[in-house]
Amino acid sequence: MHIAVVPHSAPSKGGAYQYSLAVLNALASLPSEATDELTLVVRSEGEIKNLGPYASHWRPVRLPLFTRDRLMDMIEASVGEGWLRDTVKWSVHRFSPARLTDPGRIWGNGAVRRFLTCHNIDWMLYTTPNAQSFEIGLPYVMPVFDLQHRLQPEFPEVSADGEWERREYLYRNGTRQATLILADSEVGKEHILNFYGGYGVTEDRVKVLPYVPPPYLVSDVSQQERTRVRNNYRLPERYLFYPAQLWPHKNHLRLVQAIGRLKEDKGLEVHVVLCGAHTGAIRGQVMKDITREVNRLGITNQIHYLGYVCNDAMSALYAEAVGLVMPTFFGPTNIPISEAWLLGCPVLTSDIQGVREQVGDAGLLVDPRSVDAIADGISRLWENSTLRADLAKRGKQRLSAYTEQNFCVKLAKIIAETNEMIGEQKNLYAMVSR
């Protein structure tokens, strides 16, 4: 079978990029007979550069210039980040099926289908959710990371300015048209079946493929590298780490309030290192809210915001941290938790469905809605070295169920099953056509 892989190559996209690298890394380690032939589908030379060695491992092909996807890439590249890009995105929502009252109406994409057919593609493997999957009409496998627009639509990043409609258009059609669907966990699979089982999604078509840490992280970081990174960013010797873009659901504001409360009530000066993008209207407002609260609480010297951090520095930032603090509202699972476990970094995160199942007893679980609960958890993590050592040990043990080898084995089985299903469909079509 000739498979086209569509990766997400923008490092600024966080989890989507990390998952793409994990999939590409697994594919590269599989024997050639497991995948027959692979083609990387990219949209620009920049994507090829971002994919590094994976772009040279297989034959990359670029989508033709005047497809809708390429045109949107060109527009976004020309306007950059910020309010103008948000305006472009709003316009796309406004004049696309994502704005229609019937999310089941599919906007066809014949240009891309013809292009891929000319390259003899049998089916598509998407490493991130992509409306192109069902719009071009070729068989495909696609992951579903979360369905938070259904679960928690009160957060603007999954509902405002047409985002709810865009997501519903994507996930309703993407799940019911897919040959197979990838879920991150049993909880994620349950969500898919609960929301889209009524549209024809069956349990046998949803395969659980748990997240693994991205391949650019290294578990053994030298003290020299740790010191270099800490000095480069001018960080204190002790800090908590939270790598996350500044979306409202990441709950940075309550984290900041918890740090302020610990200083006021206990005289405890806890430092927190934040990294992640804050471009766009929603994330920009979160940044303003955080800055205002930090100033009000008098903790400006305790909050260290690094912005976007390159992959090379991430291992050292985790390894040097007292712990990961991640009071997010979203699941089902989160990649930074497994990243922290890999680097021996103790975990404090949210006591919510999905995350609870991911972490088990290998982390401190707190109520993300309670500043007091977050503050209490931070205090325990910050002051108790025995607890930190125990959590780090439990994290390493927990991570043994999320190894690259397990990921590769599961992905190989999924590819083999997809090949078999599509081969049977081709044979049936050939028989009917005679």
C-alpha positions in Angstrom: 0.0 0.0 0.0 1.2 3.5 -0.8 0.5 5.7 2.3 0.7 9.5 2.4 1.6 10.9 5.8 0.4 14.4 6.6 2.4 15.8 9.5 2.1 19.0 11.5 5.4 20.7 11.2 5.1 24.0 13.1 6.9 23.8 16.5 4.8 26.7 17.8 1.7 24.4 17.7 2.9 22.5 20.8 1.2 19.2 21.3 0.2 18.7 17.7 3.8 19.1 16.6 5.1 16.8 19.3 2.6 14.1 18.4 3.5 14.4 14.7 7.2 13.9 15.6 6.3 10.9 17.7 4.4 9.3 14.8 7.2 10.1 12.3 9.8 8.7 14.6 7.8 5.5 15.0 7.3 5.1 11.3 11.0 5.6 10.7 11.8 2.7 13.1 9.4 0.3 11.5 10.7 -2.3 8.9 10.0 -1.2 5.4 7.7 -4.1 4.7 5.4 -2.8 7.5 4.7 0.4 5.5 5.5 -0.6 1.9 5.9 2.9 0.6 5.5 6.3 2.3 5.1 9.8 1.0 5.2 12.9 3.1 2.7 15.5 2.0 3.8 19.1 2.9 2.7 22.5 1.9 6.0 24.5 1.9 9.7 24.4 2.0 9.4 25.6 5.6 7.6 22.4 6.5 10.4 20.3 5.0 12.9 22.2 7.0 11.0 21.8 10.3 10.6 18.1 9.8 14.4 17.7 9.7 15.7 14.2 9.1 12.2 12.8 8.5 11.8 14.9 5.4 14.8 13.1 3.9 13.8 9.7 5.2 10.9 9.6 2.7 9.9 11.3 -0.5 8.2 14.7 0.3 5.7 16.1 -2.1 4.3 19.6 -2.0 0.6 20.3 -2.5 0.0 22.3 -5.7 0.2 26.1 -5.3 -3.5 27.0 -5.8 -5.3 24.7 -3.4 -7.3 26.2 -0.6 -4.8 25.0 2.0 -1.8 26.5 0.2 -3.6 29.8 -0.3 -4.4 30.0 3.4 -0.8 29.2 4.3 0.4 32.1 2.0 -2.1 34.5 3.6 -1.1 33.5 7.1 2.6 33.8 6.3 2.1 37.2 4.9 0.1 38.7 7.8 2.1 37.0 10.5 0.7 36.6 14.1 -1.7 38.9 15.9 -5.0 40.6 15.2 -4.7 40.6 11.4 -4.2 36.8 11.4 -7.2 36.5 13.7 -9.3 38.5 11.2 -8.2 36.2 8.4 -9.1 33.2 10.4 -12.5 34.7 11.3 -13.2 35.4 7.6 -12.4 31.8 6.7 -14.9 30.6 9.3 -17.4 33.1 8.0 -17.3 31.9 4.4 -16.7 28.2 4.9 -18.9 25.2 5.8 -17.7 25.7 9.4 -20.2 28.6 9.6 -23.1 26.6 8.1 -26.0 25.5 10.4 -25.5 21.9 9.0 -22.0 20.7 10.0 -22.6 17.5 8.1 -22.4 19.3 4.8 -18.9 18.6 3.3 -16.9 21.1 1.3 -15.2 19.0 -1.4 -11.5 19.4 -2.2 -11.1 17.9 -5.7 -7.8 19.6 -6.4 -6.0 17.8 -3.6 -7.7 14.5 -4.4 -6.6 14.7 -8.1 -3.1 15.6 -7.0 -2.7 12.7 -4.6 -4.4 10.3 -7.0 -1.7 11.2 -9.6 0.9 10.1 -7.0 -0.9 6.7 -6.6 -1.8 7.3 -3.0 -3.9 4.4 -1.5 -4.7 6.1 1.9 -3.8 9.0 4.1 -2.3 9.0 7.6 -2.9 12.3 9.4 -0.9 13.1 12.5 -3.4 15.8 13.6 -7.1 16.3 13.0 -7.5 17.8 9.5 -10.7 18.6 7.5 -8.8 17.7 4.3 -9.1 14.1 5.4 -12.8 13.8 4.5 -12.9 16.6 2.0 -10.7 14.9 -0.6 -12.5 11.5 -0.5 -9.6 9.2 0.0 -9.4 6.6 2.8 -7.7 7.8 5.9 -6.7 7.4 9.5 -6.9 10.4 11.8 -6.3 11.1 15.5 -8.8 12.9 17.8 -6.9 14.7 20.6 -9.9 16.0 22.5 -13.6 17.0 22.1 -13.5 19.9 24.5 -15.9 22.0 22.3 -18.5 19.4 23.4 -17.3 18.9 26.9 -16.5 22.5 28.0 -17.8 25.0 25.4 -17.5 27.8 28.0 -13.9 28.2 27.1 -13.6 30.7 24.1 -10.7 28.9 22.5 -13.0 26.0 21.6 -16.2 27.9 20.9 -15.8 31.7 20.1 -15.9 33.3 16.7 -16.9 30.2 14.8 -14.5 27.8 16.5 -17.3 25.5 17.9 -18.7 25.2 14.4 -15.3 24.6 12.8 -14.5 21.9 15.3 -17.9 20.2 15.0 -17.6 20.2 11.2 -14.1 18.7 11.6 -14.8 16.0 14.2 -18.3 15.0 13.1 -17.3 14.4 9.5 -13.8 13.3 10.4 -14.9 10.5 12.7 -17.7 9.1 10.7 -15.8 9.1 7.4 -12.5 7.7 8.8 -11.3 4.1 8.1 -9.9 4.1 11.7 -9.7 6.8 14.4 -6.9 7.2 16.9 -7.7 8.1 20.5 -5.1 8.9 23.1 -6.8 6.9 25.9 -9.8 4.8 26.8 -11.4 8.0 28.1 -10.8 9.6 24.8 -12.3 6.7 23.0 -15.3 6.9 25.3 -15.8 10.6 24.4 -15.6 9.8 20.7 -18.3 7.1 20.9 -20.5 9.2 23.2 -20.6 12.2 20.9 -20.3 10.6 17.5 -21.6 7.0 17.9 -24.9 8.3 16.7 -23.3 9.3 13.4 -22.1 5.8 12.7 -18.8 5.6 14.6 -18.4 2.1 16.0 -16.1 0.9 18.8 -14.0 -1.3 16.5 -13.0 1.7 14.4 -11.5 3.6 17.4 -8.0 2.5 18.3 -6.2 3.6 21.4 -2.7 4.9 20.8 -1.4 6.6 24.0 0.9 9.6 23.8 4.7 9.2 24.2 7.3 11.9 24.9 8.5 13.5 21.7 11.8 12.2 20.3 13.8 15.4 20.8 13.8 15.0 24.6 16.7 13.2 26.1 16.4 11.5 29.5 20.1 12.0 30.5 20.9 15.7 30.7 24.4 16.6 31.8 24.8 19.1 34.6 26.8 21.3 32.2 23.8 21.5 29.9 21.4 22.1 32.8 23.5 25.0 34.0 23.9 26.4 30.5 20.2 26.6 29.9 19.4 28.0 33.4 22.0 30.7 32.9 20.9 31.4 29.4 17.4 32.2 30.6 18.6 33.7 33.9 16.5 31.3 36.0 16.7 30.8 39.8 18.2 27.6 41.2 14.7 26.3 42.3 11.6 26.7 40.1 8.4 24.9 39.1 7.9 24.5 35.3 4.7 24.9 33.2 5.2 24.6 29.4 1.8 25.6 27.9 0.5 28.2 25.5 -1.5 30.9 27.3 -5.0 29.6 26.6 -7.7 30.2 29.3 -8.1 26.5 29.9 -4.5 26.2 30.9 -5.4 28.0 34.1 -2.4 30.2 34.5 -4.3 32.9 36.4 -5.2 30.6 39.3 -1.6 29.3 39.3 -0.4 32.9 39.7 -2.9 33.5 42.4 -1.8 30.4 44.3 1.8 31.6 44.2 0.7 34.9 45.6 -1.3 33.2 48.3 1.7 31.2 49.4 3.8 34.3 49.7 1.1 36.2 51.7 0.0 33.4 54.0 3.2 31.4 54.5 6.0 33.7 53.4 6.9 31.0 50.9 8.6 32.4 47.8 8.0 29.9 45.0 9.3 30.6 41.5 7.5 29.4 38.4 8.9 29.3 34.8 6.3 29.6 32.1 6.8 29.1 28.3 4.5 29.1 25.4 3.0 31.4 22.8 0.6 34.2 23.7 -0.2 35.6 20.2 -3.8 36.2 19.1 -6.7 37.9 20.8 -7.5 35.2 23.4 -4.0 34.3 24.4 -3.0 38.0 24.4 -5.8 38.8 26.9 -4.6 35.9 29.1 -1.2 37.5 29.1 -2.6 40.8 30.1 -4.6 39.2 32.9 -1.6 37.4 34.2 0.6 40.5 34.1 -2.0 42.5 35.9 -2.4 39.9 38.6 1.3 39.4 39.1 1.8 43.1 39.6 -1.2 43.2 42.0 0.2 40.4 44.1 3.7 41.8 44.1 5.3 38.6 42.7 6.9 39.9 39.6 10.3 38.5 40.6 8.8 35.0 41.0 7.1 34.5 37.6 9.6 33.9 34.7 7.9 34.0 31.3 10.2 32.7 28.6 7.9 32.9 25.5 8.5 30.2 22.9 11.4 27.9 23.8 13.3 25.8 21.3 13.3 22.0 21.5 16.9 21.9 22.5 16.3 23.6 25.8 13.3 21.6 27.0 15.1 18.6 28.4 17.2 20.8 30.7 14.3 22.9 31.8 12.4 19.8 32.9 15.5 18.2 34.5 16.3 21.3 36.6 12.7 21.9 37.7 11.5 21.1 41.2 8.4 19.9 39.5 5.9 20.2 36.7 2.8 22.2 37.8 -0.1 21.9 35.3 -3.5 22.8 36.7 -5.2 22.5 33.3 -8.9 22.1 32.7 -8.5 19.9 29.5 -7.7 16.3 28.9 -8.1 13.4 28.3 -4.3 13.2 28.6 -1.5 15.7 28.4 2.0 15.3 26.8 3.9 17.4 29.3 3.1 14.9 32.0 4.8 12.1 30.2 7.7 14.5 29.3 8.2 15.3 33.0 8.2 11.6 33.9 10.9 11.0 31.3 13.1 13.6 32.9 12.5 12.6 36.5 10.4 15.7 37.2 7.7 15.3 39.8 4.2 16.1 38.6 1.4 18.2 40.0 -1.7 18.4 37.8 -5.5 18.4 37.8 -7.9 16.0 39.4 -10.2 15.7 36.3 -11.4 12.9 34.1 -8.7 11.6 31.7 -5.8 13.2 33.5 -6.8 11.2 36.6 -6.6 8.0 34.6 -3.3 9.0 32.9 -1.5 9.9 36.2 -2.8 7.3 38.6 -0.6 7.6 41.8 2.3 9.1 39.9 1.4 12.7 40.6 -0.3 15.1 43.0 -3.9 15.7 41.8 -5.6 19.0 42.8 -8.9 20.7 42.0 -8.0 23.1 39.2 -10.9 25.4 40.2 -9.6 26.0 43.7 -6.7 28.4 44.3 -6.3 27.0 47.8 -6.0 23.4 46.5 -3.4 24.5 43.9 -1.5 26.4 46.6 -1.6 23.5 49.0 -0.3 21.1 46.4 2.5 23.5 45.4 3.5 23.9 49.0 3.8 20.1 49.5 5.8 19.7 46.3 8.1 22.6 47.0 8.9 21.7 50.6 8.9 17.9 50.7 12.0 16.3 49.0 10.9 12.8 50.0 7.5 13.3 48.3 9.3 14.7 45.2 11.6 11.7 45.0 8.7 9.3 45.4 6.6 11.0 42.7 9.6 11.0 40.3 10.1 7.3 40.9 6.4 6.5 40.4 6.4 8.6 37.2 9.3 6.6 35.8 7.4 3.4 36.6 4.2 4.8 35.0 6.0 5.8 31.9 7.1 2.2 31.3 3.6 1.7 29.9 4.1 4.5 27.4 7.4 3.5 25.7 8.4 4.2 22.1 8.5 0.5 21.5 4.9 0.0 22.6 3.9 3.0 20.5 5.6 1.5 17.4 4.0 -1.9 17.9 0.5 -0.4 18.3 1.0 1.9 15.2 2.3 -1.0 13.1 -0.8 -3.0 14.0 -3.0 0.0 13.1 -1.3 0.4 9.7 -1.6 -3.4 9.0 -5.3 -3.4 9.8 -5.9 -0.3 7.7 -4.0 -1.9 4.8 -6.2 -5.0 5.1 -9.4 -3.1 5.3 -8.6 -0.9 2.3 -7.3 -3.9 0.3 -10.7 -5.7 0.9 -12.5 -2.6 -0.2 -10.5 -2.5 -3.4 -11.1 -6.1 -4.1 -14.8 -5.7 -3.6 -14.9 -2.7 -5.8 -13.0 -4.6 -8.5 -15.5 -7.5 -8.3 -18.5 -5.2 -8.6 -17.0 -3.3 -11.5 -16.6 -6.5 -13.6 
